[in-house]
Amino acid sequence: MQEHDARTLRGAALPTAVVGVVALIAGFAVSGTQGLYGALFGALLVIGAFAVSAFVISWAGGRRPELLLPVAFLVYTTKFAILLVVLIFFRDTTALDKDVFGWTALACVLVWLTAQAVAVKRSKQPTIVPADEGEEDGNRAEDSEAHR
């Protein structure tokens, strides 16, 4: 994982973990152990899904940058498919409070996306880096001298 990707991941994961801890406390206060389990499951699901997505996309971008968009789309759709399967699997459970789970997951997603956007903005990583940026400046000077 490249340094700017790791910085962005940390910048998003830490605030989301803080929100997860707050949700654990609130979930326990509202619904007892079921609320605690719901908040824990919601926070871990969101942090896990987004962290794995970040690792896969970073790995793909480092290996084959031309495949970055298709890989990102595949990761995005896979994340939604897994979430659908998890929601269907746990729809009748009484082990956790589903309302606390839902609100925790929503809060964690919103915080992750906001923190990730802020981290990317602060990183000032250029979107497009010319391959031969330094060579072009030298070639331009030589070309202008040759044309004189």
N, C-alpha and C positions, 0 to 999 in steps of 0.2 A: 504494500500500500504506500502510495506517495505521501510525502509529508503534508501537503495541503489537504489531501483527502483525510488523513488521520486527524488533522486539526479540525476539519469540518465535522468529522464523526464525533470527536470529543465535545465540540461546541454544541452539538445537538443532543448527544446522549446524557450529558450531565444535567442540564435543566429538566430533561424528561424524567430522569431518575428522581430528581427532587420533587417533581409533581407526583410521581408514583408513590413516594414516601408520604407525601401529604394525603394522597388518596387512600393509602393504607390506613392512616390514622382516622380519616373521615369515614371510611367504610366500616371500620371496626366500631366507631362511635354510633353510626347509624344502624348497622345490622349485625353487630357482633362478629363472630368468626366467619359466618357466611359472607359478610361484607368485606372482611379482611381477605378472604380467599378470592372474592370477585375482583377486588382492586389489585391484588397481587397478580392474578392471571391476566387481567387487562393490561397492566403495565409491562409485564414480561412479554406478552404477545406483541405489543407494539414495539418495544425496544428491540426485541429479538428480530422481528421482521424487518425493521428499518436498518438495523446494524448489518444483518446478512445481506440486504440489498446493497448497502454502501460498499461492503467488501467485494461482492460479485461485480458490481459496476466498476469499481476501482481496478480490480484485477483485469477485467476485460479491456478497460481503457489503456492500461499499461501494456497489454499484450497485442491487441488488435484494435487500435483507435477507430478504424473504419466500421467496426461492428458495435460501437458504443450505443447507438440509438436502438438497433434491434435487440441487444442484450437488455437495455433498460426497459424496453417495452415488454420483453419476456419476463423479466423480474417483476414488473408491475402487475401483469396479468396473473402470474403465478401467486403473488402475494394475495391478490383478491380471491383466487380459487382456494387457497389454503384457509383464508379467513372464512369463506363460505362453508367449507367442510367442518371447520371448528365450530362455527355457529350452529350448524345442523346437528353435529354430534352432541353438543351441550344444550340443546334447546329444552330438554325435559329434566335437566339436572336440578337437584335441590342442594347440592354441595356448595354452591356459591350464589351470591345475590346477583342476578342478571342485570338489574338496574345499576348497581354499583360498578359492575364489570363494564357495561356500556358507557357510562359517564366517564369512568377512568380511561377507557380506551380512547374515547373522543378527546378528552383533555390532553392525553399523552400525544396523540397524533397532531393536534393543533400546536402544542408546544414544540414538538420535534420539528415540524415544518417551519415554524417561525424561527426557531433557533438555528436551523440549518440555513435558512435564507440570510440571517444576520451573519453567520459564520462565513458564508460564501462571499457576502458583500465585503466583510472586513479583510478577507484573505487577499483581495486584489490580484487574484490569479488571472492572467489574460486568457480569454476564451480561445483565441487563435494566436499561436506563436509561429511566425515564419521559420521554416527549417534553416535557411541560410541568411539570417538577418545580418550577421556580422560581415559575411562575404559580400553581400549586395552593396554595402556602404563602400567597401574597398574597390569593388568593380566600377561603381559609379565615378569614383575619383579618377581611376585609370582611364575610363571611357571619355570623361570630359577633357583630360590631358591629351588623349590621342586625337580628339576632334579639333584641337587648337592648331 
